[in-house]
Amino acid sequence: MVTILTKLFIKNSDQTSNPRVRQAYGILCGTVGICLNILLFLGKFLAGTVSNSISITADAFNNLSDAGSSFVTLVGFKLAGAKPDTGHPFGHGRMEYLSGLVVSGVIIIMAFELVKTSVEKIIHPQEVEYSALALVILAVSICVKLYMCMYNRRIGRKIHSAAMGATAMDSLSDSIATLVVLIAAIVAKFSGLMIDGYCGVLVGLFIFYAGISAARETINPLLGQPPEREFVDQIEKLVMSHEEICGIHDLIVHDYGPGRRMISLHAEVPAEGDILKLHDAVDNIEGELRRELNCDAVIHMDPIVTTDPRILKLKEQVEAIVRSVSEQITIHDFRVVAGPTHTNLIFDVVVPFGFAMKDEELVKTIQEKVRQQVDQNHFCVIRVDKAYVGV
C-alpha cells in the first residue's frame, strides 16, 4: 500500500537526499500511521470493552498514543522542511529529532500508566470474557503492526531517518505486546487462568523499552554523534581523487538535521606547489562536495614538504614508532625545524575517544621512543587531536 501511495504522491521519490522528498516521505508515512493506528484503536477498544479485558483496552490506548505520535512525527517533518530564516540560518532540520523526542516521552508516559493500571488489576482481578471477535481483532492487529514496522524500517533506511527507525521499533514492540495479550486471551478462554493483569504489565514493559529506544535514537543526533562511516568514506574518496591533495585530516561533520550538514577538514597540499592553483583546486573540491554529497564544506590547506628525502624518511620513522604504540593512532602536519644543537619534530597525533593511555602518557612515550630509535637530539613537539569521525 505504501509503495503505491509513494508512486502516486511523491515526485522523484528516488532522490532521497532532497529535503523536499524526505519531507514528503515523512508526511506520507505519518498520515498512514495515523489512519492505521486509529483503526486499530477502535477495533481493540471494542474488543476490550466487550471482553472486560484491561490488557486489550490498554493495548488499544497504546495504539491511540501511537496515532498521536504519528501526528507529532508528521508535524515534525513538516516543520523540519521549513526554509532557513534570520533566526535559524542553518534551517529547521533538527525539528525532526525534537518531534521524535516528544514521541518517546508520550510512549514512556503511556507505559507507566499501563503498568499502574495492570498492577491494580492484579490486586483486584475481574472476570474476563474473551470472544472470537476479540481474538480475530488481536491477530489482525499483530499483522498490521508488523506491516507498519516493515515499511517504516524500509523507508527510514532509505531516507536515513532516525525518527522513522524509532517508529519502526515501536511498531515491532507493539506487535510483540499484542501477541502477549493474545496469548493471555487464549489461555483464559481455554484454561480459565486469569493472567490478564500480568500480561498488561508485560505489555507496559515492552512499551517502556520502545520509548527508551526511541529516545536514544533521537537524543544522540541532538547531542552530537559521529557521522556514518559510509559518508566519511565518500568524503575521503572525493577529496583524495584530486591529485593536488596529499592527505586529509581533522574532518568534522556538523549535523543540522537530515540532509543539512556542514563539514570542515584540513587538506594536505605540496608546500612546493603554486598557491593559486592549489587554492583553485580546493574551491573546486568544495563545489563537488556541495553538488554530490549535499553538504557545505570549508577546507583548510596544510602545506607539507613532499620532495625532501630527509624529512620524508623522518616522517616514515615517526609513523612506524606511532604504529608500534597503537594501530589506532595516526599523525599529520609533520614538520621539521632544525637547529644548531637539536631538531624539533612537530606533528599532531589523532587518537580515538576512550583511548587506553592518557594524552600526557602517550606524548611522553612517543617522545622517548623517537629519541631512542631515531636520534637523541630529536625532540617531538606533539599536539593530541581526537578522532571526531570515529575509527
Phi, psi and omega in degrees: 000312181296323178299318179294315179297324178300314180294328183281322191246349182244112177281145180052047186297343180278348181270068188287347177281347178284123181305325180293320178293318177301317180297319180297319177299315180298318180293317180297311181294324177296319179295314178299319180298319178299311183297312182294320182291325177294319177297318178295320179301312182298317180294314182289325179296320177296314180295319180293322180292315181295319184269354182059040183257121179290325182291321178291316179298318178297319178296326177297314180290335172298318177294326177294320176294327177296324177296318176297322178296319178297324178294317178298319178298317179300313179297321179299316178296322180295314179292324181296335181277359180295147182288154176302150177221185183300319181281340182223074185294342179262013178088188184239024186302329183287353174300330177298319178292319180295321178296322177296325179292320176298315178302317180299317179298318179298317180298316182294319178297317179298321179297317180299314181295323180295315179298319180299313180294321182293321177298320177298324179290328177292318181290321181236077184294150177231153180295135179241130180240107181269137177252166177298325179299318180297318180295320179295317180298319179295318180296317178296320180299319179300316180296317181296317181293324176295323176295318179296320177299316183298310184285328177293319179294317182295314181286326177300319177291324183294320182255007178056055182249116177294325181297317180287328174297320177294322178297321178297316178297322178297318180295321178296317178297322178297319180295321177294317180298317179294325176299320177297318178297319180297318178299318178298320180295316181295316179300315181295322184290322187256347180237342181084359179286129182265089180250018184302313182295320179297319178293327176298321177296316179299317178300316180299320179293321176299316181295320179299316178299318179297321179294318178297316180298317179296321179297318180298320182294332182262333180288320183305310178293334177290320179287330183112113181231159180295150180290165178296143180301325180298319180293318178298317180297322179296318179297311182298319181296317181294313183293316183285352177287350179265126186295340180288342185264126180268336181179165177226154176201179180052043177280125178231132179248123178257119184257115177253025181119157182308128180080005181229082184236143173240141180232152172226145179204161175255129179249124178279129181232155180298128179296337182274356185282170177283118186299324181291319179293320179295319178295321178296320179297319179295319176301318179296322179295317178301320178295319179296318178299321180293317184284317189269328182246002176056046178219143175277137186233145171236120184244126177260131180272130175246110179285133177230150179284129183238000186240352181271112183301324181295314180294319180297321179292318178298318179297317179298320179294316181295319178300319179295320179296316180297318178296329179292333176286313178194138177288347181280348186261141173231165177234160175203175181054048183280124178227154179235125177241105183270142177228177183293332183246335180205168180235131177265129172255111187253124180197166176253145172246141181250122180237149178285157174296141180081015180297143188299322184268145173288156183304315182296320179294319179297313180300314181297320180297314180295317180301315181293319180295322179294317180294326180283320189260342182249295182193137179297334183265012177256121182246134181267130172250106192242136170245134182264123175253162176254149180274095185287342181260005181080174181233000000 
